[in-house]
Amino acid sequence: MATFVRPNSVIIDIFIIINLSFLALDIFIAHSTNEFSKSAEWIPFYFSLIAPIFLGIESWKNWINKQGKTQLISIVIGSISIIIGVAGLIWHLHSSFFEYYTLKSLVYTAPFIAPLAYAGLGALLIMNRMVDQESMEWSEWLILLGLGGFFGNFILALSDHSQNGFFIIYEWIPVISSAIAVSFLGVTLIQKYSIQFTNIAILVMILQIIIGMWGFYFHCMTVLHSEAPGYFEKIVYNAPIFAPLLFVNLALLSLFGLIDLRYKIID
């Protein structure tokens, strides 16, 4: 098995900051479909603009002063992020599902799982501050959060592609791929001291990255060949262009946990 760079809490901080920053763009595109009709829709957008700045400052101070690390900002931002994620889930469901309580209303409502990205990042941030990175628990949390993300991705891919009845057979790939990822990560947590299975799980996550990039290519092609008048309209009113990159993102998070777990098993 190839030698990987061992992840640490600094890498996870960078991962969180990049993801929160990128969510600002994702939110802007997603909520532009209804032109931010509700003022509350601006909350996650501004949060994603402001939070990474404060996290970056705190992370930089902790990197400089390794003797006295601070975590207050991270705990506050992580807690707010979880609240925004859960509130966003309820808000999206209220757009249709809570009115009709049908499978159809669930599929055709705003993507209800999407806001939980904030909850996941908030939980990851708090975990990274409160759990010792040298412990086995730190690795297990990374894998568990990756597993939760892939489960959400499974629901998201299933509901999104159900809207056009899986018109293209390739649309089943992200659904099946997410299910496989959940299975392997779940078994890894159970068989956490098996170096052989951990190696296989790492290969599965690398495959998830390839699938994510492939899906991103297909979504880009769909957007480019759209009949919408302008590029902004093509992006906003078509297949969510960045959605497949969630596979890449979750696979990287899971890889951080799997690689660190592998190092700890060997040691």
N, C-alpha and C positions, 0 to 999 in steps of 0.2 A: 504494500500500500504506500502511495506517495506520502512524503512528509509535508504536513500542513503547518502554517504559522498558527501558534496557539492563541486563541482569542483571550481578551481580558476586559475588564470593566471599562477601560478607555474606548476600546473598539465599540462596545455596546453603546456608550454615550454618543459616539459619532453616528452610529447607526440610527439612534433615536432622533438626534438633531436633524439628520438628513431627511428622515421619514416625516417628521412633523413639518418641516419646511416644504417638502414636496406636496403634502396634503393641502396646502394653501392653493396650489395650482389645480389640484384635483377637485377641490371643493368649488373653486371659482368656475370651472368648466361645468361641473355637475349641476350647480345651482343656477347657472346661466340659462338652462333650459326653460325655467319659469321666471327668469330675470329677477331672482331674489325677491319673489313676491311677498315673502314674510321677512320682517326685519330680523327675526331670530336666526335666519339662515346665514347671516353675516358673522355670528358668534364663532363657529369653528374656523372660519376664514381668518379673522383677526387673531384668534388664539394661535393659529399656525404661523402667523407672521411674527408675533411677539414672543411666544414661549421659547423658540430656539435661541433667541438672543440671550435671554436670562440663563438658559441651560448652558449655553456656550461660555458665558462669563463664569458660572460656577464650576464647570468642568475644567476650565483653564486655571482657575485658582487652586483647585484640588490637584491638578497636575504639577503646578509649581510648588505648592506646599503639601507635600505628601505626608507630613507628620500630623497635620490637623485638618482633616477633610471635613467639608461642610455638606449638608444634605437637605437643609430646610427648603431651599428653592425647588429642588427636585421633588421633594415630598408634596409640596403645595401644587406644583405644576402637574405632577402625576395624578394627584387626587382630582384636580379640575378636569384633566383629560379623561379620566374614568367617568366623571359626571356627565361631561359632554357626550361621550360615547353612548352611555345608557339613555340619556335624554334624547339623543338623536335617533336611537332605535325606536323608542316609544313614539317620537314625533313622526317618523316615517311610517310606522304602522297606523297611526291615526289618520294618515292621508287617505286610507281606503279600507284596510283590513278590519279595524275596530268598528267600522260602519256596517260592513256586510258579513264579516266572519265567514268568508268562503275561500277556497283554495285559489280561485280566479282572482279575487281581490288581493290575495297575498302575493301572487305572481306579478300582477300588473300595478302594484303599489310602488312607491319610491323604493330603491334597493335598501331594504330594512336592515340587512346585515352590515352594510358599508360603514355606518357610524361607529361600529364596534372596533374599528381600527384605532380610534382614539383610546378606547378602553384598554385595548391590548398594549398600546405604547405606554399608557399610564402605568399599567401593572408592571411592565418591563422596567420602566424607569425606577419605580419604587423598589422593586426586587433588586435591581442593580446597586441600589444604595444601601439596602438593609441586609443583604446576604453576602457572606464572604466568598469572593471569587475562587478561593482555594478549596472550598468545600464541594462535595459531590452534589449538594443541594442546588448550587448555582447552575451547574450543567443541566440538572434535571428540570429546573425552572425554564431555562431557555428552550429545551425540547418540548416541554409541556405547552408553553406559549406558542411555539411553532405549530404544535398539533392543533391547538385551539383555532389558530389562524387558518390552517388548512381545512378544518371542519367548516368554518365560516365560508371559506372559499368554495367548498363543495356546494353549500346551499346557494351561494351567490351565482355560481356558474349554472346550477340547475334551474334556478328561477329566471335568470336573465335569458338563457337560451330557450326556455320554455315559451317565451313570449312569441317566438316565431316557429314554434313546434319543431325545434331542432331541424330546420330546413336543410342545413348542410350537415352531413354525417360527422364531419370533423368536430362539430360543436360538442359531441359527446366526450371528446378527448379530455378537456379540463375537468369534467365531472368524474370520469374514471380515474384520472391522474390524482385528483385531490383525495379520492377515497383510498387509493393506494398509499399516498403519503401519510394519511391519518393512521392507516393500519400499521405501517412500518414504524412510525414514531411511537405509537402506542405500545407495540411489542418491545421496542427498544427500552422504554421506561420500565417495563416488567423485567426484561432480560438485561438490565443495565450493566452487568458485569461480563457480558459476552462480547469479546473483541470481534469475533467473526460476524455477528449480527450487526454490530455497530458499523463495521466496514461496509456491509451491504446497504445499510440505511444511508450512509454517506453517498454511495453511488446512486441511490434512489433520489436523493436531494439534488445531485448534479443533473440527473435526468429532468427533474422538475424545472431547473433553470433553463434547460434547452427547450422544454415545452413552453415555458413562459415567453421566451424570446420568439419562438415560432408563432405563438398566438399574437404577440405584439405586431409581428410582420403582417399577419392576416388582418388584424384590426386596422393597421395603417393603410393597407390596400383598400379596405372597405371605405375608409374615410376619403382617400384620394380619388376614388372612382365614384364618389357620391355626386348627385346632380345638384346639390345645394350651391347657391350662388358664390359664396366666399369661403375662404379657408376656415375662418372662425366658425361659421355656420356648419361647415362640413364636420368639424371636430365636435361641436356641441350637440348636433342633432343626428348623430350616428352611433355606431357601436362604441362603447366607452374605450377610447384609444389606449388608456393606461391600465385598464383592468388586468390584462394578462401579466403585466409586470409584478402583480401581487404574488404570482408563483415564484418569481425570482427573489422577491423580498422575503417571503416566508421560508424559502429554501435556504437563503443565506442565514437567517436567524436560527433555523434548525441546525444548519451546518456548524454554526458557532458552538451550539450545545453539544453536538455529536463529536466534533473534533476535540473539544475540551474534555468530554467524557472519555474519549479514547486515550488521551494522554494520562488521565487519572487511573484508568484501568491498568495501563502499562506500568505506571509508577507503583 
